[in-house]
Amino acid sequence: MSNSLIIAIDGPAASGKSTTARLVAKALGYIYADTGAMYRAVTWLFIQNGINPGTVKTDEILKVLAAHPIRLQPDQDIQRVFAGDTDVTDAIRMPDVTSQVSAVSAIPAVRKEMVRLQQALGRNGGLVMDGRDIGTVVFPGADLKIFMVADPAARARRRQKELEAKGQTVNFEQLLEEIRQRDHSDSTRNDSPLRPAADAIHLDNSQLSVEEQVEWVVSKARQVMNTRRESTVLTGGKLMSNNQKSRISVSELEAGAVVSAADLHDDSDYSFDDLAQLSALYDQTVTNLKEGQIVKGRVISVSDRDVRVDIGFKSDGVVPIQEFHPSESPKIGTEVEVFLESVENREGILVLSKKRADFYRIWQKITNAYEKDEIIRGRISRRIKGGMVVDLIGVEAFLPGSQIDVRPIRDFDALVGQEMDFKVVKINQPTENVVVSHKVLIEKDLENQRGAILQNLEAGQVLEGVVKNITDFGVFIDLGGVDGLLHITDLSWGRVNHPSEVVSLDQTLNVVILDFDKEKKRISLGLKQLQPHPWENIDERFPIGTKVSGKVVSLADYGAFIEIDKGIEGLIHISEMSWTQHIKHPSEKIQMGQQVDCVILSIDKDNKKISLGMKQLEEDPWENLLKKYPVDVKTRGTVRNITNFGVFVELEPGVDGLVHVSDLSWTKKVRHPGEIVKKGDVIDVTVIGIDSENRRISLGMKQLEENPWETFENVFPVGTPVTAKVSKVNDKSLVVALPYGLEGFIPQSHLVEKNNTSQHYKNDQELTCVVIELNTDERRVIVSETEASNLSNKEAMKAIASAASANETAMATALKEAGLTSKKKPASKKKDDSND
């Protein structure tokens, strides 16, 4: 292929010209120059230096470009762009650069400087350049001019995919509008507007793939090369190409000018007929060669720079000395195979390449291996993004990471330098790209093994396998071409939180076939089934009462599960954790993963349940409780809880007793214990009963005093006048407070005002009443207001009041003699005030 053409590819933004130009250059072995990237680099410099494109002066532009010269540097499959020493390849594709590049590229001084740099790149030909004015301004005499166009929506979609691949989030509508504005700006600017050259070939690639575009441009380039080769003319008895100084210019031939035989005649001593005859004789001695062929030649001279080779053509060819391997140093007379790149370049020299010949020999072997489905051996040379690079007998091929092995690759770097067999799975002729696979060869070998394994597979078989993949729910085992699933529940008899606790990747182990679905070809495997069941001989291994140690594996509201051996778990109920503490949740006592000691309480072998206890390792405080708290002993405790039915009093840590509501007071009708005591109070109580089996203690407060009702029966006989104070007004009755803490009841029938009770009676109102009933068994006193009101005059009422007063004095004396007091409720203290 010739290295002499200059190919100009123009087009609007996002038309795909840069990608196409880069791949065409690679296919032809040319230099690629992305002029759009050059203008973007200048725009980046403007942004970095705070330069306004609308007000910048020429000397300021030249100063910045001199300090940060723009240059292009090939790097494998991409072209890196530098502004000075800064790599701006990625930065120039950012949205801020895109939004300003059109304005910067329209500045005449910028375009003039960039055109100068671009023309310098094409000084020796062999160049593919893309931009917006390459065919009209930079290289108006380019050998091949392409003007690429595409629908704006198609270009916007391409740019969106390109930016998203780089991790940028962009809006399609915004991109589309930016492209339309860019098209308008580029085509209407004063200096070098976007327009196709008059002789440019238009290519609409809206519906074309990148490969189709590249192939089309390469074919056009070859047509131009063939046309130029056929236009070689003979003059002066010498072969002269049509681009030498003394020949007719290429531009004239391309313009369609007619050249006569007289125009080819010079002042030599030969007539035109003689020259034609000599030319015919000479042509018979020259081999008929075509560009792109591999030919054999003989070395006729060797210099420090190149090797001259005679291939039997009109002129000798030149091969760069660097293309010869040090081990095959060329010598005069040596026969070599070379590739005919060009019949003659711009200097009229036959261009040959040994490197290209070697490449095409190898390429032919690779192509044959691909077409014939043959295996080819290669060496993995390095790692790249997405896979590995393979040296395939001198040609670099791509090995995707997914095509290396049937098993996931853990360490890609460990493969570098290894030799293995490959199969060519894809070839791209225009770009000379090769994709290979090692996995398909393994799969082919495994297919036969898979068939044999599946045919003989049955439940109960024990097979050897390798851990292929680990997931949250289980492990995939490679059984030699067939994968089976080892579920997490079948890994161990014990509790497993994640399969990686039991197995590791690439581990070899024996497994048993639990189930095989022939239709779906699913294999269920087991590992724990190869171990003895942990519940065998459980009674002998863990007798009741045995002290054991285990790990907390689960916590529930009602207790903790302890693993005392692999596959054996027991429950410590919260009631079995402490003799003294009131545990509401097991986390108050133990934590997940903690190692704890406990005692076997019971074993349910049928249901595989074990009850454990922790408090059994401590002394039971209830064992000596009867000695410490005998019945009728008086003691002191703290109110821990108050309920509707009574008060719970803590006598000591872990030992609580209940004071029932009926044991709070002899005389008062207690509706709720909160009327007598408060939580946290330190109170005196009497032990009135102990149930050791059920761990219950009955306490009393009223038992601290003698029962006053026996005395009340004597001092408050029926008919006794009393003064009562209203304590509660009901709809049809009153509750009244009587002397010495007694509580009395006045029915509606014994009220003076029987209707609208709440309107006539108020709390703390004093009434004169007469006792009409005193029941010591039921501790009930009923008094009557009407009986007292039956007296007809005030004198009588005063007499009753005086008698009542005297009677109260007598009652006080009787109570004192009986050893009773007039306190309404027992003494109590707050815990904070108790210093006993």
ZAMARGU-4260 file (C-alpha; in steps of 0.2 Angstrom, whole numbers, plus 5000, padded with zeros to 4 digits):
<rodrens>
0) 5000/5000/5000 | 5007/5017/4996 | 5013/5029/5009 | 5012/5044/4997 | 4994/5050/4997
5) 4986/5064/5007 | 4968/5060/5012 | 4957/5074/5018 | 4941/5070/5027 | 4930/5085/5031
10) 4913/5086/5039 | 4902/5094/5053 | 4903/5090/5071 | 4900/5072/5077 | 4899/5065/5059
15) 4911/5051/5064 | 4926/5058/5053 | 4939/5057/5067 | 4935/5038/5071 | 4935/5034/5052
20) 4951/5044/5048 | 4960/5036/5063 | 4955/5018/5057 | 4959/5022/5039 | 4976/5028/5043
25) 4979/5012/5053 | 4973/5001/5039 | 4985/5010/5026 | 4999/5012/5038 | 4998/5031/5037
30) 5000/5045/5050 | 4983/5051/5057 | 4981/5069/5062 | 4965/5075/5072 | 4964/5093/5068
35) 4948/5095/5078 | 4958/5089/5093 | 4971/5103/5089 | 4957/5117/5089 | 4950/5109/5105
40) 4967/5110/5113 | 4969/5128/5109 | 4951/5131/5116 | 4957/5122/5132 | 4972/5134/5133
45) 4960/5149/5131 | 4950/5143/5146 | 4965/5139/5157 | 4972/5156/5154 | 4956/5165/5155
50) 4956/5172/5137 | 4940/5179/5130 | 4939/5173/5111 | 4929/5189/5107 | 4943/5201/5113
55) 4959/5191/5111 | 4973/5199/5101 | 4984/5190/5089 | 5001/5193/5098 | 4992/5186/5114
60) 4987/5170/5104 | 5005/5168/5097 | 5012/5170/5114 | 5001/5156/5122 | 5004/5144/5108
65) 5023/5147/5108 | 5023/5143/5127 | 5012/5128/5125 | 5014/5121/5107 | 5001/5109/5101
70) 5007/5092/5096 | 4999/5075/5092 | 5007/5058/5099 | 5001/5041/5093 | 4998/5029/5108
75) 4993/5011/5103 | 4975/5013/5096 | 4972/5031/5101 | 4981/5048/5097 | 4985/5058/5112
80) 4985/5077/5112 | 4997/5088/5121 | 4997/5107/5125 | 5015/5109/5130 | 5019/5095/5142
85) 5001/5093/5148 | 4991/5078/5141 | 4974/5085/5137 | 4967/5071/5127 | 4952/5068/5139
90) 4950/5086/5145 | 4947/5093/5128 | 4931/5082/5126 | 4923/5091/5141 | 4907/5101/5139
95) 4915/5118/5143 | 4928/5115/5128 | 4914/5109/5117 | 4903/5124/5120 | 4918/5136/5115
100) 4928/5127/5102 | 4918/5134/5087 | 4921/5152/5093 | 4940/5149/5095 | 4942/5140/5079
105) 4934/5155/5070 | 4948/5167/5075 | 4959/5170/5059 | 4975/5170/5069 | 4971/5153/5077
110) 4967/5145/5060 | 4982/5152/5052 | 4993/5145/5065 | 4984/5128/5065 | 4985/5127/5046
115) 5004/5130/5047 | 5006/5115/5059 | 4994/5104/5049 | 5003/5107/5032 | 5019/5103/5041
120) 5013/5086/5046 | 5009/5082/5027 | 5026/5087/5020 | 5031/5069/5016 | 5013/5062/5012
125) 5006/5046/5019 | 4994/5057/5030 | 4975/5056/5034 | 4969/5072/5042 | 4951/5076/5047
130) 4943/5093/5051 | 4932/5106/5043 | 4943/5114/5030 | 4956/5101/5026 | 4951/5099/5008
135) 4948/5118/5005 | 4961/5127/5015 | 4974/5115/5023 | 4977/5103/5008 | 4967/5109/4993
140) 4978/5098/4982 | 4975/5082/4993 | 4975/5066/4983 | 4958/5060/4990 | 4945/5072/4998
145) 4930/5065/5007 | 4916/5075/5014 | 4906/5066/5028 | 4889/5070/5032 | 4875/5063/5044
150) 4858/5067/5050 | 4860/5079/5066 | 4850/5067/5077 | 4861/5053/5072 | 4877/5063/5076
155) 4869/5068/5093 | 4866/5050/5097 | 4884/5046/5093 | 4891/5060/5104 | 4879/5055/5118
160) 4886/5037/5118 | 4904/5043/5117 | 4902/5054/5132 | 4892/5041/5142 | 4906/5029/5139
165) 4917/5041/5148 | 4905/5042/5163 | 4897/5059/5159 | 4878/5061/5160 | 4872/5072/5145
170) 4855/5077/5139 | 4851/5071/5121 | 4840/5087/5117 | 4854/5098/5123 | 4867/5089/5113
175) 4856/5090/5097 | 4854/5109/5100 | 4873/5111/5102 | 4877/5102/5086 | 4864/5112/5076
180) 4872/5128/5083 | 4889/5122/5079 | 4884/5118/5061 | 4877/5135/5059 | 4893/5143/5067
185) 4905/5133/5057 | 4896/5136/5040 | 4894/5155/5042 | 4910/5160/5049 | 4921/5172/5039
190) 4937/5163/5039 | 4938/5145/5032 | 4919/5141/5034 | 4913/5123/5034 | 4910/5118/5015
195) 4914/5103/5004 | 4928/5105/4991 | 4922/5105/4974 | 4931/5089/4970 | 4926/5080/4986
200) 4917/5064/4987 | 4902/5065/4998 | 4898/5051/5010 | 4882/5050/5020 | 4885/5038/5035
205) 4869/5040/5044 | 4865/5022/5041 | 4883/5015/5040 | 4893/5006/5053 | 4911/5012/5056
210) 4918/4996/5048 | 4908/5000/5032 | 4914/5018/5032 | 4932/5013/5034 | 4931/4999/5020
215) 4923/5012/5008 | 4937/5025/5011 | 4951/5013/5009 | 4944/5006/4993 | 4943/5024/4986
220) 4961/5027/4991 | 4967/5011/4982 | 4958/5017/4966 | 4968/5033/4967 | 4984/5024/4969
225) 4980/5012/4954 | 4975/5028/4943 | 4992/5036/4948 | 5002/5021/4944 | 4994/5019/4927
230) 4997/5037/4923 | 5016/5035/4923 | 5024/5041/4907 | 5040/5038/4897 | 5050/5053/4892
235) 5068/5056/4886 | 5072/5037/4885 | 5069/5036/4904 | 5055/5031/4915 | 5048/5046/4924
240) 5033/5047/4936 | 5020/5060/4933 | 5024/5070/4949 | 5043/5074/4945 | 5048/5091/4941
245) 5050/5088/4922 | 5034/5079/4920 | 5016/5085/4917 | 5008/5089/4934 | 4996/5077/4943
250) 4984/5092/4945 | 4984/5094/4926 | 4980/5075/4923 | 4966/5076/4936 | 4959/5091/4928
255) 4956/5081/4913 | 4969/5090/4901 | 4973/5081/4885 | 4991/5077/4882 | 4998/5073/4864
260) 5013/5063/4859 | 5022/5079/4854 | 5021/5085/4871 | 5031/5070/4877 | 5046/5073/4864
265) 5062/5081/4869 | 5078/5086/4860 | 5087/5069/4862 | 5095/5060/4848 | 5082/5046/4847
270) 5066/5048/4836 | 5050/5045/4844 | 5048/5028/4835 | 5066/5023/4842 | 5060/5027/4859
275) 5044/5017/4857 | 5054/5002/4851 | 5066/5003/4865 | 5052/5005/4878 | 5044/4989/4871
280) 5060/4980/4873 | 5063/4986/4890 | 5045/4981/4896 | 5049/4963/4890 | 5063/4962/4903
285) 5052/4969/4917 | 5041/4959/4929 | 5023/4964/4929 | 5020/4968/4947 | 5005/4975/4957
290) 5005/4985/4973 | 5000/4974/4988 | 5010/4959/4982 | 5023/4949/4991 | 5038/4946/4979
295) 5055/4939/4980 | 5071/4950/4978 | 5089/4950/4979 | 5100/4961/4990 | 5111/4972/4979
300) 5117/4984/4992 | 5117/4988/5011 | 5119/5004/5020 | 5117/5011/5038 | 5099/5017/5034
305) 5092/5005/5021 | 5094/4989/5010 | 5092/4991/4991 | 5083/4976/4984 | 5081/4970/4965
310) 5064/4963/4962 | 5065/4963/4943 | 5056/4979/4941 | 5061/4995/4931 | 5069/5001/4947
315) 5077/4995/4963 | 5067/4995/4979 | 5072/5001/4996 | 5069/4993/5013 | 5073/5002/5029
320) 5087/4993/5038 | 5076/4993/5055 | 5064/4980/5047 | 5077/4967/5047 | 5079/4957/5063
325) 5096/4958/5071 | 5098/4939/5069 | 5095/4940/5050 | 5107/4954/5045 | 5105/4956/5026
330) 5120/4952/5015 | 5123/4956/4997 | 5116/4942/4986 | 5104/4936/4999 | 5086/4932/4993
335) 5072/4940/5003 | 5053/4941/5003 | 5047/4959/5002 | 5030/4968/5001 | 5027/4980/4987
340) 5019/4995/4995 | 5021/5007/4980 | 5027/5006/4963 | 5035/5023/4966 | 5033/5036/4979
345) 5033/5055/4977 | 5052/5054/4974 | 5050/5040/4961 | 5057/5027/4972 | 5050/5009/4973
350) 5044/5007/4990 | 5046/4989/4998 | 5043/4982/5016 | 5050/4967/5023 | 5041/4970/5039
355) 5025/4970/5029 | 5029/4954/5020 | 5032/4945/5036 | 5016/4952/5043 | 5006/4946/5028
360) 5013/4929/5028 | 5008/4927/5046 | 4991/4936/5043 | 4988/4923/5029 | 4992/4909/5042
365) 4980/4917/5054 | 4967/4919/5041 | 4968/4901/5035 | 4967/4895/5053 | 4951/4906/5055
370) 4943/4899/5039 | 4948/4881/5042 | 4943/4882/5061 | 4961/4877/5066 | 4970/4879/5082
375) 4985/4891/5083 | 4997/4893/5097 | 5002/4910/5105 | 5009/4918/5120 | 5001/4930/5131
380) 5011/4946/5131 | 5002/4959/5142 | 4986/4964/5151 | 4975/4977/5144 | 4958/4984/5148
385) 4945/4970/5146 | 4957/4956/5143 | 4975/4951/5137 | 4986/4954/5121 | 4992/4938/5113
390) 5007/4937/5102 | 5000/4926/5088 | 5016/4921/5079 | 5021/4939/5077 | 5004/4947/5076
395) 4995/4955/5091 | 4978/4948/5095 | 4965/4952/5108 | 4960/4939/5120 | 4944/4945/5130
400) 4944/4941/5148 | 4928/4931/5146 | 4936/4920/5133 | 4951/4914/5143 | 4944/4900/5154
405) 4927/4892/5158 | 4931/4897/5176 | 4933/4915/5182 | 4950/4921/5182 | 4957/4927/5199
410) 4974/4934/5193 | 4976/4940/5176 | 4994/4946/5178 | 4999/4928/5182 | 4994/4923/5164
415) 5007/4935/5156 | 5021/4925/5148 | 5011/4909/5147 | 5009/4899/5130 | 4993/4891/5126
420) 4982/4886/5111 | 4969/4897/5104 | 4956/4898/5091 | 4953/4913/5080 | 4935/4919/5082
425) 4935/4935/5073 | 4945/4944/5060 | 4943/4962/5054 | 4952/4964/5038 | 4952/4983/5036
430) 4958/4986/5053 | 4969/4970/5054 | 4962/4966/5071 | 4961/4948/5077 | 4951/4941/5092
435) 4955/4924/5099 | 4948/4912/5112 | 4955/4899/5123 | 4939/4895/5132 | 4930/4888/5116
440) 4944/4874/5116 | 4941/4870/5134 | 4922/4870/5131 | 4925/4858/5117 | 4935/4846/5128
445) 4922/4847/5142 | 4908/4844/5131 | 4913/4826/5129 | 4916/4824/5148 | 4899/4833/5152
450) 4890/4820/5142 | 4899/4805/5150 | 4896/4813/5168 | 4877/4817/5165 | 4874/4800/5158
455) 4880/4791/5173 | 4875/4803/5186 | 4863/4797/5200 | 4859/4802/5218 | 4871/4796/5231
460) 4887/4797/5221 | 4902/4805/5228 | 4912/4815/5216 | 4927/4826/5217 | 4925/4844/5211
465) 4933/4862/5212 | 4925/4877/5219 | 4921/4888/5204 | 4911/4902/5211 | 4904/4908/5229
470) 4888/4917/5231 | 4877/4922/5246 | 4866/4907/5244 | 4879/4893/5240 | 4894/4887/5230
475) 4895/4882/5212 | 4906/4866/5210 | 4914/4861/5194 | 4913/4842/5192 | 4923/4841/5177
480) 4913/4850/5164 | 4897/4850/5173 | 4892/4863/5187 | 4882/4858/5202 | 4875/4869/5216
485) 4880/4866/5234 | 4867/4876/5244 | 4873/4885/5260 | 4861/4874/5270 | 4871/4858/5264
490) 4888/4865/5268 | 4889/4860/5286 | 4878/4853/5300 | 4882/4869/5309 | 4876/4887/5306
495) 4884/4895/5291 | 4882/4914/5289 | 4891/4914/5272 | 4899/4900/5261 | 4916/4908/5262
500) 4917/4903/5280 | 4918/4884/5275 | 4926/4884/5257 | 4937/4895/5246 | 4939/4898/5228
505) 4948/4884/5218 | 4947/4872/5233 | 4946/4854/5228 | 4933/4844/5239 | 4922/4828/5238
510) 4903/4831/5237 | 4888/4819/5236 | 4874/4820/5223 | 4858/4824/5232 | 4847/4827/5217
515) 4848/4827/5198 | 4835/4835/5187 | 4838/4827/5170 | 4827/4839/5160 | 4834/4855/5167
520) 4851/4847/5170 | 4852/4854/5187 | 4863/4845/5200 | 4861/4848/5219 | 4876/4844/5230
525) 4879/4841/5248 | 4895/4842/5259 | 4888/4840/5276 | 4880/4823/5271 | 4898/4816/5270
530) 4900/4819/5289 | 4891/4810/5303 | 4875/4817/5309 | 4879/4828/5325 | 4864/4821/5334
535) 4869/4803/5334 | 4873/4798/5352 | 4868/4815/5358 | 4862/4808/5375 | 4879/4800/5378
540) 4889/4815/5373 | 4879/4828/5382 | 4871/4821/5398 | 4858/4832/5407 | 4867/4843/5420
545) 4883/4843/5410 | 4892/4860/5409 | 4896/4865/5391 | 4903/4880/5382 | 4897/4887/5366
550) 4895/4902/5355 | 4880/4914/5354 | 4874/4912/5336 | 4857/4920/5337 | 4847/4931/5348
555) 4828/4932/5350 | 4816/4941/5361 | 4813/4925/5371 | 4831/4919/5373 | 4848/4915/5365
560) 4853/4901/5353 | 4870/4893/5358 | 4880/4882/5346 | 4888/4869/5358 | 4895/4859/5344
565) 4894/4859/5324 | 4876/4857/5320 | 4870/4856/5338 | 4862/4872/5345 | 4852/4874/5362
570) 4841/4888/5368 | 4844/4898/5384 | 4827/4905/5389 | 4828/4923/5396 | 4821/4915/5412
575) 4836/4904/5413 | 4849/4917/5412 | 4849/4924/5430 | 4842/4921/5447 | 4841/4939/5452
580) 4840/4950/5437 | 4824/4954/5428 | 4830/4951/5410 | 4818/4958/5396 | 4830/4954/5381
585) 4845/4942/5381 | 4856/4956/5374 | 4856/4963/5392 | 4866/4948/5397 | 4876/4941/5382
590) 4880/4947/5364 | 4881/4939/5347 | 4897/4929/5345 | 4901/4928/5363 | 4908/4912/5371
595) 4897/4907/5386 | 4896/4893/5399 | 4880/4884/5402 | 4871/4868/5408 | 4861/4855/5399
600) 4844/4856/5406 | 4834/4844/5394 | 4836/4836/5377 | 4822/4833/5365 | 4830/4821/5353
605) 4815/4818/5342 | 4813/4837/5339 | 4831/4840/5340 | 4829/4853/5354 | 4841/4856/5369
610) 4836/4868/5384 | 4851/4876/5392 | 4853/4887/5407 | 4866/4900/5413 | 4859/4904/5431
615) 4861/4886/5436 | 4880/4889/5437 | 4876/4901/5451 | 4869/4899/5469 | 4850/4900/5470
620) 4845/4913/5482 | 4828/4905/5485 | 4836/4890/5493 | 4839/4899/5510 | 4824/4911/5508
625) 4814/4903/5522 | 4828/4905/5534 | 4831/4923/5530 | 4812/4928/5528 | 4801/4918/5540
630) 4782/4921/5540 | 4777/4936/5551 | 4795/4944/5550 | 4795/4962/5548 | 4807/4969/5535
635) 4810/4984/5523 | 4810/4985/5504 | 4809/4996/5488 | 4793/4998/5478 | 4798/4992/5460
640) 4782/4991/5451 | 4763/4996/5455 | 4749/4987/5446 | 4730/4987/5448 | 4730/4972/5460
645) 4745/4976/5471 | 4763/4982/5474 | 4779/4973/5470 | 4792/4976/5483 | 4811/4971/5480
650) 4818/4964/5497 | 4835/4961/5489 | 4842/4959/5471 | 4832/4945/5463 | 4819/4943/5477
655) 4803/4952/5475 | 4787/4950/5485 | 4769/4956/5482 | 4758/4967/5493 | 4740/4964/5487
660) 4729/4979/5486 | 4718/4971/5500 | 4733/4970/5512 | 4737/4989/5510 | 4725/4996/5524
665) 4713/4989/5537 | 4701/5003/5536 | 4702/5012/5519 | 4694/5006/5503 | 4710/5006/5491
670) 4704/5008/5473 | 4722/5008/5467 | 4739/5005/5476 | 4745/5022/5469 | 4734/5030/5482
675) 4745/5023/5496 | 4763/5021/5489 | 4774/5028/5475 | 4786/5019/5464 | 4804/5020/5472
680) 4797/5022/5490 | 4806/5012/5504 | 4792/5004/5514 | 4790/4993/5529 | 4781/4976/5526
685) 4777/4960/5534 | 4780/4943/5527 | 4764/4934/5527 | 4768/4919/5515 | 4781/4910/5505
690) 4778/4898/5490 | 4796/4892/5486 | 4791/4880/5472 | 4783/4894/5462 | 4795/4907/5469
695) 4782/4919/5476 | 4782/4929/5492 | 4766/4937/5499 | 4769/4953/5509 | 4757/4965/5519
700) 4757/4983/5525 | 4741/4983/5536 | 4748/4968/5546 | 4761/4980/5554 | 4746/4985/5565
705) 4732/4976/5575 | 4715/4974/5566 | 4705/4989/5573 | 4688/4982/5567 | 4686/4972/5583
710) 4687/4988/5593 | 4676/4997/5581 | 4662/4985/5584 | 4662/4990/5603 | 4664/5009/5601
715) 4653/5011/5586 | 4637/5002/5590 | 4621/5004/5579 | 4613/5021/5583 | 4629/5030/5587
720) 4629/5048/5581 | 4645/5053/5571 | 4652/5067/5561 | 4655/5062/5543 | 4665/5072/5529
725) 4660/5069/5511 | 4675/5061/5501 | 4666/5055/5485 | 4649/5060/5477 | 4641/5047/5467
730) 4625/5048/5457 | 4614/5040/5470 | 4625/5038/5486 | 4640/5046/5495 | 4656/5040/5502
735) 4661/5048/5518 | 4676/5049/5529 | 4673/5044/5547 | 4684/5046/5563 | 4700/5035/5564
740) 4702/5032/5545 | 4685/5023/5544 | 4676/5025/5527 | 4657/5025/5527 | 4643/5023/5514
745) 4627/5033/5514 | 4614/5025/5502 | 4602/5037/5492 | 4587/5032/5503 | 4597/5039/5519
750) 4601/5055/5511 | 4591/5071/5516 | 4592/5077/5497 | 4588/5062/5487 | 4587/5070/5470
755) 4602/5079/5461 | 4615/5072/5473 | 4629/5081/5465 | 4621/5098/5466 | 4617/5097/5485
760) 4633/5088/5491 | 4651/5093/5489 | 4668/5085/5494 | 4674/5089/5511 | 4656/5094/5516
765) 4652/5089/5535 | 4636/5080/5539 | 4629/5074/5555 | 4624/5055/5553 | 4620/5040/5563
770) 4628/5022/5562 | 4614/5011/5555 | 4626/4996/5551 | 4644/4990/5555 | 4649/4973/5547
775) 4667/4968/5554 | 4668/4953/5542 | 4665/4963/5527 | 4673/4979/5535 | 4658/4989/5530
780) 4650/5004/5539 | 4634/5012/5533 | 4628/5028/5541 | 4611/5038/5539 | 4609/5057/5537
785) 4590/5055/5538 | 4590/5046/5555 | 4600/5061/5562 | 4588/5073/5554 | 4572/5066/5561
790) 4575/5075/5577 | 4563/5090/5577 | 4573/5104/5585 | 4590/5112/5586 | 4592/5109/5604
795) 4590/5090/5600 | 4603/5092/5586 | 4615/5100/5598 | 4613/5086/5610 | 4617/5074/5597
800) 4632/5083/5592 | 4638/5084/5610 | 4634/5066/5613 | 4644/5062/5597 | 4659/5072/5603
805) 4658/5064/5620 | 4657/5047/5611 | 4672/5051/5601 | 4682/5055/5616 | 4677/5038/5623
810) 4681/5029/5607 | 4698/5037/5607 | 4701/5030/5625 | 4695/5013/5620 | 4706/5013/5605
815) 4721/5018/5615 | 4718/5005/5628 | 4717/4992/5614 | 4734/4998/5608 | 4727/5005/5591
820) 4732/5022/5583 | 4723/5034/5573 | 4735/5035/5558 | 4726/5034/5541 | 4741/5025/5532
825) 4757/5017/5537 | 4773/5027/5537 | 4783/5027/5521 | 4799/5035/5515 | 4807/5039/5498
830) 4822/5029/5495 | 4832/5044/5494 | 4828/5049/5512 | 4832/5031/5519 | 4848/5031/5528
835) 4845/5015/5539
</rodrens>
